[in-house]
Amino acid sequence: MYAIIRTGGKQFRAEPGKTLRIPSVDMPAGETLRFEDVLLGADGDTVKIGAPGVAGASVTAEVVRHGKGEKIIIFKHKRRKNYRRKQGHRQKFTEVRVGEINLG
């Protein structure tokens, strides 16, 4: 059983017991999070495809922790002009453990 959910402008494949790193959500660790925006759900033989979402479907998940991803380096430079800019960035994320998938 799995579901494709959308959160933070990205899509994730959620399976019961699986841990996902989603864009940062303002909830403390240990809280239960509910995703209503389910795009597709499959349960063995049956596949439900939403247009754009599956009606009545939801995925519950528990917030495990918050953190920052790997550092990426942004380096801009123009040749022969003595122009160089270096900037780093670490994207914040929330790690959730998928619990129950309800396809409605």
DSSP file with accessible surface (Angstrom, degrees, kcal/mol):
  #  RESIDUE AA STRUCTURE BP1 BP2  ACC     N-H-->O    O-->H-N    N-H-->O    O-->H-N    TCO  KAPPA ALPHA  PHI   PSI    X-CA   Y-CA   Z-CA
    1    1 A M              0   0   91      0, 0.0     2,-0.3     0, 0.0    42,-0.2   0.000 360.0 360.0 360.0 134.1    0.0    0.0    0.0
    2    2 A Y  E     -A   42   0A  62     40,-2.0    40,-2.8    13,-0.2     2,-0.3  -0.971 360.0-156.8-152.8 166.5    1.3    3.5   -0.9
    3    3 A A  E     -AB  41  14A   0     11,-2.1    11,-3.6    -2,-0.3     2,-0.6  -0.992  17.7-132.9-145.6 148.5    0.1    7.0   -1.7
    4    4 A I  E     -AB  40  13A  37     36,-2.7    35,-2.8    -2,-0.3    36,-1.2  -0.925  33.8-175.9-101.9 118.9    1.6    9.9   -3.6
    5    5 A I  E     -AB  38  12A   0      7,-2.7     7,-2.6    -2,-0.6     2,-0.5  -0.800  18.6-140.8-115.1 159.0    1.2   13.1   -1.5
    6    6 A R  E     + B   0  11A  90     31,-2.0     2,-0.3    -2,-0.3    31,-0.3  -0.983  31.0 152.3-121.6 126.5    2.0   16.7   -2.2
    7    7 A T  E >   + B   0  10A  28      3,-2.3     3,-1.6    -2,-0.5    -2,-0.0  -0.975  65.7   7.7-150.7 138.5    3.4   19.0    0.4
    8    8 A G  T 3  S-     0   0   57     -2,-0.3     3,-0.1     1,-0.3    16,-0.1   0.775 128.2 -61.1  64.5  25.4    5.6   22.1    0.2
    9    9 A G  T 3  S+     0   0   74      1,-0.3     2,-0.3    14,-0.1    -1,-0.3   0.569 118.9  97.4  78.6   8.5    5.3   22.2   -3.6
   10   10 A K  E <   -B    7   0A 120     -3,-1.6    -3,-2.3    13,-0.0     2,-0.4  -0.865  67.7-127.6-126.1 162.1    6.9   18.7   -3.9
   11   11 A Q  E     -B    6   0A 124     -2,-0.3     2,-0.3    -5,-0.2    -5,-0.2  -0.890  23.6-174.4-114.0 141.8    5.5   15.2   -4.3
   12   12 A F  E     -B    5   0A  40     -7,-2.6    -7,-2.7    -2,-0.4     2,-0.7  -0.975  26.3-127.3-134.8 148.2    6.5   12.2   -2.1
   13   13 A R  E     -B    4   0A 111     -2,-0.3     2,-0.5    -9,-0.2    -9,-0.2  -0.852  31.2-160.6 -94.8 115.8    5.7    8.5   -2.2
   14   14 A A  E     +B    3   0A   0    -11,-3.6   -11,-2.1    -2,-0.7     5,-0.0  -0.858  15.0 173.1-105.0 127.9    4.4    7.6    1.3
   15   15 A E    >   -     0   0   68     -2,-0.5     3,-2.2   -13,-0.2    83,-0.3  -0.972  45.6 -89.2-126.8 145.6    4.4    4.0    2.5
   16   16 A P  T 3  S+     0   0   68      0, 0.0    83,-0.2     0, 0.0    84,-0.1  -0.288 114.0  12.8 -57.7 130.3    3.4    2.9    6.1
   17   17 A G  T 3  S+     0   0   54     81,-2.7     2,-0.2     1,-0.3    82,-0.1   0.276  97.1 127.9  88.1 -10.4    6.5    2.9    8.3
   18   18 A K    <   -     0   0   81     -3,-2.2    80,-2.8    81,-0.1     2,-0.5  -0.517  54.6-134.0 -81.8 146.4    8.6    4.8    5.8
   19   19 A T  E     -D   97   0B  61     78,-0.2     2,-0.3    -2,-0.2    78,-0.2  -0.872  23.4-168.8-102.8 131.2   10.5    8.0    6.9
   20   20 A L  E     -D   96   0B  13     76,-3.0    76,-2.7    -2,-0.5     2,-0.7  -0.909  20.7-141.8-120.0 146.8   10.3   11.1    4.6
   21   21 A R  E     +D   95   0B 131     -2,-0.3    74,-0.2    74,-0.2     3,-0.1  -0.915  33.3 174.7-105.3 105.9   12.2   14.4    4.6
   22   22 A I  E     -D   94   0B   2     72,-2.6    72,-2.7    -2,-0.7     3,-0.2  -0.664  41.8 -78.1-106.2 162.7    9.7   17.0    3.6
   23   23 A P  E    S-D   93   0B  30      0, 0.0    70,-0.2     0, 0.0    -1,-0.1  -0.268  75.9 -67.8 -57.2 150.4   10.2   20.8    3.5
   24   24 A S        -     0   0   69     68,-1.0     2,-0.4    43,-0.1    70,-0.1  -0.047  52.3-168.5 -52.0 132.4   10.1   22.4    6.9
   25   25 A V        -     0   0   33     -3,-0.2     2,-1.9     2,-0.1    -1,-0.1  -0.975  27.0-123.5-122.1 136.6    6.7   22.3    8.8
   26   26 A D  S    S+     0   0  166     -2,-0.4    -2,-0.0    68,-0.0    68,-0.0  -0.522  70.0 112.8 -84.6  76.2    6.2   24.4   12.0
   27   27 A M        -     0   0   45     -2,-1.9    -2,-0.1     4,-0.1     3,-0.1  -0.993  67.1-111.3-141.6 141.6    5.2   21.6   14.3
   28   28 A P    >   -     0   0   83      0, 0.0     3,-1.6     0, 0.0    35,-0.2  -0.327  45.6 -87.6 -71.5 157.2    7.1   20.2   17.4
   29   29 A A  T 3  S+     0   0   63      1,-0.2    35,-0.2    35,-0.1     3,-0.1  -0.341 113.5  33.8 -63.5 140.5    8.6   16.7   17.3
   30   30 A G  T 3  S+     0   0   45     33,-2.9    -1,-0.2     1,-0.4    34,-0.1   0.185  88.9 122.4  98.6 -16.9    6.1   14.0   18.4
   31   31 A E    <   -     0   0   98     -3,-1.6    32,-2.7    32,-0.1     2,-0.5  -0.382  64.3-116.0 -76.1 158.6    3.0   15.7   17.0
   32   32 A T  E     -E   62   0B  98     30,-0.2     2,-0.4    -3,-0.1    30,-0.2  -0.835  26.9-161.0 -99.3 132.6    0.8   14.0   14.4
   33   33 A L  E     -E   61   0B  23     28,-4.0    28,-2.9    -2,-0.5     2,-0.5  -0.882   2.1-154.6-114.0 140.9    0.6   15.6   10.9
   34   34 A R  E     -E   60   0B 140     -2,-0.4     2,-0.6    26,-0.2    26,-0.2  -0.970   0.9-156.8-123.0 124.8   -2.2   14.9    8.5
   35   35 A F  E     +E   59   0B  15     24,-3.4    24,-2.0    -2,-0.5   -28,-0.1  -0.885  15.2 173.5-101.7 119.2   -1.8   15.2    4.7
   36   36 A E        +     0   0  114     -2,-0.6     2,-1.6    22,-0.2    21,-0.2   0.635  60.0  87.0 -95.0 -19.8   -5.1   15.8    2.8
   37   37 A D        +     0   0   59    -31,-0.3   -31,-2.0    22,-0.1     2,-0.6  -0.575  55.2 164.2 -87.6  79.0   -3.5   16.4   -0.6
   38   38 A V  E     -A    5   0A   1     -2,-1.6    16,-3.0    16,-0.3   -33,-0.2  -0.866  16.4-178.4-100.0 120.3   -3.3   12.8   -1.9
   39   39 A L  E     +     0   0A  25    -35,-2.8    11,-2.4    -2,-0.6     2,-0.3   0.802  69.0   5.2 -88.7 -32.5   -2.7   12.6   -5.7
   40   40 A L  E     -AC   4  49A  39    -36,-1.2   -36,-2.7     9,-0.2     2,-0.4  -0.989  60.7-169.4-153.5 144.3   -2.7    8.8   -6.1
   41   41 A G  E     -AC   3  48A   0      7,-2.7     7,-3.5    -2,-0.3     2,-0.4  -1.000   1.6-170.7-139.8 139.7   -3.4    5.9   -3.8
   42   42 A A  E     +AC   2  47A   4    -40,-2.8   -40,-2.0    -2,-0.4     2,-0.4  -0.996   8.3 179.6-133.1 135.3   -2.8    2.2   -4.4
   43   43 A D  E >   - C   0  46A  86      3,-2.6     3,-1.5    -2,-0.4     2,-0.8  -0.808  66.2 -66.5-134.2  88.6   -3.9   -0.8   -2.2
   44   44 A G  T 3  S-     0   0   68     -2,-0.4   -42,-0.0     1,-0.3     0, 0.0  -0.519 123.3  -1.7  70.2-107.0   -2.8   -4.1   -3.7
   45   45 A D  T 3  S+     0   0  165     -2,-0.8     2,-0.3    -3,-0.1    -1,-0.3   0.778 118.4  83.2 -86.8 -30.4   -4.8   -4.4   -7.0
   46   46 A T  E <   -C   43   0A  90     -3,-1.5    -3,-2.6     2,-0.0     2,-0.4  -0.626  54.9-172.3 -84.4 133.8   -6.8   -1.2   -6.7
   47   47 A V  E     -C   42   0A  79     -2,-0.3     2,-0.5    -5,-0.2    -5,-0.2  -0.992   5.5-162.4-124.9 124.5   -5.3    2.2   -7.8
   48   48 A K  E     -C   41   0A  84     -7,-3.5    -7,-2.7    -2,-0.4     2,-0.5  -0.937   6.4-166.8-108.4 123.0   -7.2    5.4   -7.2
   49   49 A I  E     -C   40   0A 129     -2,-0.5    -9,-0.2    -9,-0.2     2,-0.1  -0.930  11.5-142.5-111.3 129.8   -6.1    8.4   -9.2
   50   50 A G        -     0   0   17    -11,-2.4     4,-0.3    -2,-0.5   -11,-0.1  -0.457  10.6-129.7 -89.3 160.5   -7.2   11.9   -8.3
   51   51 A A  S    S-     0   0  100      2,-1.0   -12,-0.0    -2,-0.1     2,-0.0  -0.662 104.7 -30.7-139.7  82.1   -8.2   14.8  -10.5
   52   52 A P  S    S+     0   0  103      0, 0.0     2,-0.3     0, 0.0    -2,-0.3  -0.986 146.0   6.2 -85.6 -18.1   -6.4   16.6   -9.0
   53   53 A G  S    S-     0   0   29     -4,-0.1    -2,-1.0    -2,-0.0     2,-0.5  -0.904  75.7-103.5-127.5 157.8   -6.7   14.8   -5.6
   54   54 A V    >   -     0   0   18    -16,-3.0     3,-1.4    -2,-0.3   -16,-0.3  -0.661  45.4-118.8 -78.0 124.0   -8.4   11.6   -4.3
   55   55 A A  T 3  S+     0   0   93     -2,-0.5     3,-0.1     1,-0.2    -1,-0.1  -0.437  90.4   3.3 -69.2 130.3  -11.6   12.6   -2.5
   56   56 A G  T 3  S+     0   0   59      1,-0.3    -1,-0.2    -2,-0.2     2,-0.2   0.471  97.2 131.8  78.7   2.5  -11.6   11.7    1.2
   57   57 A A    <   +     0   0    1     -3,-1.4     2,-0.3    46,-0.2   -19,-0.3  -0.605  27.1 167.7 -89.8 148.2   -8.1   10.3    1.2
   58   58 A S  E     - F   0 102B   4     44,-2.9    44,-3.0    -2,-0.2     2,-0.4  -0.990  25.0-148.3-154.7 157.5   -5.6   11.2    3.8
   59   59 A V  E     -EF  35 101B   1    -24,-2.0   -24,-3.4    -2,-0.3     2,-0.4  -0.999  14.0-154.2-129.2 128.4   -2.2   10.2    5.1
   60   60 A T  E     +E   34   0B  30     40,-2.6    39,-2.9    -2,-0.4     2,-0.3  -0.839  17.9 173.9-103.7 143.8   -1.2   10.6    8.8
   61   61 A A  E     -EF  33  98B   3    -28,-2.9   -28,-4.0    -2,-0.4     2,-0.4  -0.983  26.9-127.7-145.9 154.6    2.5   10.9    9.9
   62   62 A E  E     -EF  32  97B  87     35,-2.5    35,-2.7    -2,-0.3     2,-0.5  -0.889  27.1-121.4-106.6 132.9    4.4   11.6   13.1
   63   63 A V  E     + F   0  96B   0    -32,-2.7   -33,-2.9    -2,-0.4    33,-0.2  -0.604  31.9 177.4 -73.8 121.2    7.0   14.4   13.2
   64   64 A V  E     -     0   0B  44     31,-3.1     2,-0.3    -2,-0.5    32,-0.2   0.899  54.8 -35.2 -91.2 -52.8   10.3   12.8   14.1
   65   65 A R  E     - F   0  95B 104     30,-1.3    30,-3.1   -36,-0.1    -1,-0.4  -0.981  46.5-121.9-162.9 169.0   12.7   15.7   14.0
   66   66 A H  E     + F   0  94B  79     -2,-0.3     2,-0.3    28,-0.2    28,-0.2  -0.880  40.7 141.7-116.5 152.9   13.8   18.9   12.3
   67   67 A G  E     - F   0  93B  21     26,-2.1    26,-2.6    -2,-0.3     2,-0.4  -0.949  44.1 -93.2-168.3-173.8   17.1   19.6   10.7
   68   68 A K  E     - F   0  92B 110     -2,-0.3    24,-0.2    24,-0.2     3,-0.1  -0.957  34.8-131.0-120.6 142.5   19.1   21.2    7.9
   69   69 A G        -     0   0   13     22,-3.1    -1,-0.1    -2,-0.4     3,-0.1   0.024  46.9 -56.0 -77.9-172.1   20.2   19.5    4.7
   70   70 A E        -     0   0  173      1,-0.1    21,-0.5    20,-0.1     2,-0.3  -0.321  62.8-102.3 -65.4 150.7   23.6   19.3    3.1
   71   71 A K        -     0   0  131     19,-0.1     2,-0.4    -3,-0.1    19,-0.2  -0.549  34.3-162.8 -77.6 133.8   25.3   22.6    2.3
   72   72 A I  E     -G   89   0C  98     17,-2.5    17,-1.8    -2,-0.3     2,-0.5  -0.912  11.1-137.5-113.7 148.3   25.3   23.8   -1.3
   73   73 A I  E     -G   88   0C  96     -2,-0.4     2,-0.6    15,-0.2    15,-0.2  -0.909   8.3-160.7-109.3 127.6   27.6   26.5   -2.6
   74   74 A I  E     -G   87   0C  59     13,-3.9    13,-2.7    -2,-0.5     2,-0.5  -0.948  15.8-179.9-105.5 117.3   26.4   29.2   -5.0
   75   75 A F  E     -G   86   0C 118     -2,-0.6     2,-0.4    11,-0.2    11,-0.2  -0.972   5.8-173.9-125.2 117.2   29.4   30.7   -6.8
   76   76 A K  E     +G   85   0C 115      9,-2.7     9,-2.6    -2,-0.5     2,-0.3  -0.890  12.8 163.5-107.8 142.4   28.9   33.5   -9.3
   77   77 A H  E     -G   84   0C 106     -2,-0.4     2,-0.5     7,-0.2     7,-0.2  -0.982  26.0-157.0-160.1 141.0   31.8   34.8  -11.4
   78   78 A K  E > > -G   83   0C 127      5,-1.7     3,-1.4    -2,-0.3     5,-0.9  -0.994  33.5-117.8-120.4 126.6   32.4   36.9  -14.5
   79   79 A R  T 3 5S+     0   0  168     -2,-0.5     5,-0.0     1,-0.2    -2,-0.0  -0.295  89.4   3.6 -67.8 145.3   35.6   36.4  -16.3
   80   80 A R  T 3 5S+     0   0  192      1,-0.1    -1,-0.2     3,-0.0     0, 0.0   0.534 111.2  87.4  62.3  10.4   38.1   39.3  -16.6
   81   81 A K  T < 5S-     0   0  151     -3,-1.4    -2,-0.1     2,-0.1    -1,-0.1   0.355  94.0-123.1-116.8   1.8   35.9   41.6  -14.5
   82   82 A N  T   5 +     0   0  134     -4,-0.3     2,-0.6     1,-0.2    -3,-0.1   0.879  63.4 143.6  55.6  40.5   37.1   40.7  -11.0
   83   83 A Y  E   < +G   78   0C  68     -5,-0.9    -5,-1.7     2,-0.0     2,-0.4  -0.947  13.8 152.9-114.8 112.9   33.6   39.8  -10.0
   84   84 A R  E     +G   77   0C 143     -2,-0.6     2,-0.4    -7,-0.2    -7,-0.2  -0.987  14.6 179.0-140.4 132.1   33.2   36.8   -7.6
   85   85 A R  E     -G   76   0C 135     -9,-2.6    -9,-2.7    -2,-0.4     2,-0.5  -0.996   5.3-170.3-133.3 128.0   30.5   36.0   -5.1
   86   86 A K  E     +G   75   0C 156     -2,-0.4     2,-0.3   -11,-0.2   -11,-0.2  -0.976  12.0 167.3-121.4 130.3   30.4   33.0   -2.9
   87   87 A Q  E     -G   74   0C 123    -13,-2.7   -13,-3.9    -2,-0.5     2,-0.3  -0.998  17.9-152.0-142.6 141.7   27.3   32.1   -0.9
   88   88 A G  E     -G   73   0C  34     -2,-0.3     2,-0.3   -15,-0.2   -15,-0.2  -0.770  10.3-170.8-111.5 160.4   26.3   28.9    1.0
   89   89 A H  E     -G   72   0C  81    -17,-1.8   -17,-2.5    -2,-0.3     2,-0.4  -0.987  13.0-167.5-151.8 138.6   22.8   27.6    1.8
   90   90 A R        -     0   0  121     -2,-0.3     2,-0.3   -19,-0.2   -19,-0.1  -0.969  23.5-139.4-127.3 115.4   21.4   24.8    3.9
   91   91 A Q        -     0   0  112    -21,-0.5   -22,-3.1    -2,-0.4     2,-0.2  -0.535  17.3-127.3 -76.6 133.8   17.7   23.9    3.3
   92   92 A K  E     - F   0  68B 125     -2,-0.3   -68,-1.0   -24,-0.2     2,-0.3  -0.541  32.4-179.7 -79.5 146.1   15.6   23.2    6.4
   93   93 A F  E     -DF  23  67B  16    -26,-2.6   -26,-2.1   -70,-0.2     2,-0.4  -0.929  24.8-138.7-140.7 164.5   13.6   20.0    6.5
   94   94 A T  E     -DF  22  66B   0    -72,-2.7   -72,-2.6    -2,-0.3     2,-0.5  -0.998  18.2-144.3-123.8 129.8   11.2   18.1    8.7
   95   95 A E  E     -DF  21  65B  32    -30,-3.1   -31,-3.1    -2,-0.4   -30,-1.3  -0.840  23.3-178.1 -97.1 124.7   11.5   14.3    9.0
   96   96 A V  E     -DF  20  63B   0    -76,-2.7   -76,-3.0    -2,-0.5     2,-0.6  -0.935  23.0-141.1-124.0 148.2    8.2   12.5    9.4
   97   97 A R  E     -DF  19  62B 107    -35,-2.7   -35,-2.5    -2,-0.3   -78,-0.2  -0.942  27.1-128.0-108.2 120.4    7.4    8.8    9.8
   98   98 A V  E     + F   0  61B   3    -80,-2.8   -81,-2.7    -2,-0.6   -37,-0.3  -0.471  33.6 170.6 -71.2 132.9    4.3    7.7    7.8
   99   99 A G  E     +     0   0B  42    -39,-2.9     2,-0.3     1,-0.3   -38,-0.2   0.719  52.6   8.1-104.0 -86.9    1.7    6.0    9.9
  100  100 A E  E     -     0   0B 128    -40,-0.2   -40,-2.6   -84,-0.1     2,-0.5  -0.788  53.0-155.7-109.8 142.1   -1.7    5.2    8.4
  101  101 A I  E     - F   0  59B  12     -2,-0.3     2,-0.5   -42,-0.2   -42,-0.2  -0.975  10.5-172.1-115.7 121.8   -2.9    5.7    4.8
  102  102 A N  E     - F   0  58B  72    -44,-3.0   -44,-2.9    -2,-0.5    -2,-0.0  -0.962   9.7-172.8-115.9 116.1   -6.7    6.1    4.3
  103  103 A L              0   0   19     -2,-0.5   -46,-0.2   -46,-0.2    -1,-0.1   0.398 360.0 360.0 -91.6   3.9   -7.9    6.1    0.7
  104  104 A G              0   0   66    -48,-0.2   -47,-0.1   -46,-0.1    -1,-0.1   0.606 360.0 360.0  79.2 360.0  -11.4    7.1    1.6
